[in-house]
Amino acid sequence: MTARKLRILLFVSGILLIVFISYRLYLEYQIDIQIFFDPKASRRQMMTSIRSHGFTAALILVLLTGIMCAVPGVPTSVIGVLVGLSYGPLLGTLINVFGNVYGNLLSIFLMRHLKSFTRSTKSNCWVEAIRKMRHPKVGIVIGYMVPVIPSSVINFAITTLNLQIREVILSIIFGAVPSSLLYACGGEALFHGYSKMAILLVASVLVFTFLIVIIYKDRRQHHLQ
């Protein structure tokens, strides 16, 4: 099997897993959805129901977040907010971080053992920037913090560096905590009806992301000149 066919097979398998786990998540939240659309249901009923989920839903959310992290181009922000809505900011952040660690480690494992990356990934500007940094681990942490940078690119950069598994896990954790916390806090704000605050928190992640991208591109252009 060629590398291209293998990549397509892995991508399709990942999408199918996301669909399957999403359906299982729907079954877990089916009662919550029914209450949400029931005009006779009170807000207290909705709040009680959404916070009634336990270990099973948390495990499903971790698995879904992990698979979405491992599949290039699939955003996890909606799931991160749902986690915060269901479990609050502290436990929600932990669940989001666990999902990110699991998914990115899975992606790194596949890249190292299947060699299914493309030539364009090897020459990606973010990969080159991280590899040329004096402290590449700092670049990896920042890369995971920026949602607009695909995790697959950062994961590939890790495969080109001689890092121990402990260093990789710590880099993913430190990189995933800020966005995981903001998404969880956004979900908590929605839980209490603070929709404007939730939008502001999620928007702050996007603003932070674009600022880093703009600064990087400006410095790169200045360096080329």
Secondary structure as GFF3:
##gff-version 3
##sequence-region A 1 225
A	DSSP	alpha_helix	3	28	.	.	.	ID=ss1
A	DSSP	alpha_helix	30	36	.	.	.	ID=ss2
A	DSSP	alpha_helix	43	50	.	.	.	ID=ss3
A	DSSP	alpha_helix	55	70	.	.	.	ID=ss4
A	DSSP	alpha_helix	77	114	.	.	.	ID=ss5
A	DSSP	alpha_helix	119	122	.	.	.	ID=ss6
A	DSSP	alpha_helix	125	132	.	.	.	ID=ss7
A	DSSP	alpha_helix	136	145	.	.	.	ID=ss8
A	DSSP	alpha_helix	151	159	.	.	.	ID=ss9
A	DSSP	alpha_helix	165	191	.	.	.	ID=ss10
A	DSSP	alpha_helix	195	224	.	.	.	ID=ss11
###
